[in-house]
Amino acid sequence: MNQKAVKKTKKPSSLVTLTAITGASSGIGQATAYKLAQAGHGLLLISRRRARLEAVRKQCLKLGSPQVEILPLDIQKFSEKTVVAFLQKKKIPIKNLINSAGLAKGTQLLQDANTSDWDRMIDTNVRGLLRITKVFLPYLIAQKGNIVNLGSVAGRLVYEGGAVYCATKFAVRAISEGLRMDLKGTGVRVINIEPGMVNTEFSLVRLGNQQKADAVYADMMPLGAEDIAESIFFCLSQPPHVNIQELVIYPTDQASVGQVVRGEKSIKNLSK
Ligand code: NAP
C-alpha cells in the first residue's frame, strides 16, 4: 500500500475517540492496548513507567492506532487538576476507560502482614480506581462510553493470606455494581472482568522474586494477558443495548480459587 492510501485509511484526528487504559505498561493493560490498536482505537496509556509507556505507544502506532497519547502517573497520588488540564489541552473525546492498574502485595497472614502493603493495595486498587474514574466520568457520559474494571475471582472468593487483596477486588465488584446503578440512563456501560490466574508481572510484583513467581504457573497452563484482552474487546464490541456486566474467566487448569491441576492432568498435557 502506498503512503497516500495509508493516510486515507486513518481517521481524521477530529473524529478520533480515545480509549484510556490504566496499567498500560504491562500485562493485561498492555495486551488490551495492542488488541484495541489493531482494531483501530485511539489510545491514552496511563501508568508510572514512562519508558514502558513510550515503547507500548510505538507498538500501538505500528499496529494501526490512529493516535496514542501517554500520561505517566501514579494512581495512588495523582493530582486530578493535572489530569483534567491534560484532557482539556488535548481536547480528545474519551470513549472508554479500562481500569487495569492494580496489584497484590504479599501473601502473609493478617497477623504477620506489613500494613504498608495493605495501604498500597487499597490506595491503588480502590482509591486510585475510584479517583481516576471520577475524573473521566464527564467525558465518558458525553460519549455514552464504557468503563471496564479489572476485578478478579478474588472479588468473589477469599483465600488464606489474601484477605486485603480480596477485599480490594470485592470493592471493585461493589463499585462496578454501584456505578452501573448511578449511571443508568446515561448510556455508559460498566463491565467487570474477573480473571483467575493470568501469567503477567502480577506474581513477580506480589512475591518480589522471579523464581517464586514462576513457581505459581509451573506445570500448568495459566491464562495469557491476550486472552483477557480478547474478552475485553468482545465486551466493547457488543451493540450499545447489550451490557456484559460481569465476566468470570478461569484457566481450564484452575477449577476455583486454590483448585489448580498441574502435571499430567494439565490441559497442556491432555491436549497432546
Ligand atoms: P501487571 O502485569 O503487574 O500489570 C499491572 C499494571 O498496573 C502495570 O502496568 C503497572 O504499571 C500498573 N500499576 C500498578 N500500580 C500502579 C500505580 N500506583 N499507578 C499507576 N499504574 C500502576 O499485572 P496484570 O496481571 O496485568 O494486572 C492487571 C489487573 O488485573 C490488576 O488490577 C490485577 O489485580 C488484575 N488481575 C490480575 C490477575 C492475574 O492473575 N494476573 C488475575 C485477576 C485480576 P507501572 O508499574 O508502570 O505503574
Residues whose N, C-alpha, C, O or C-beta is under 5 A from the ligand:
A	BS01	NAP	G23 A24 S25 S26 G27 I28 G29 I46 S47 R48 R49 L73 D74 I75 Q76 S100 A101 G102 L103 T124 L150 G151 S152 P195 G196 M197 V198 T200 E201 F202 V205
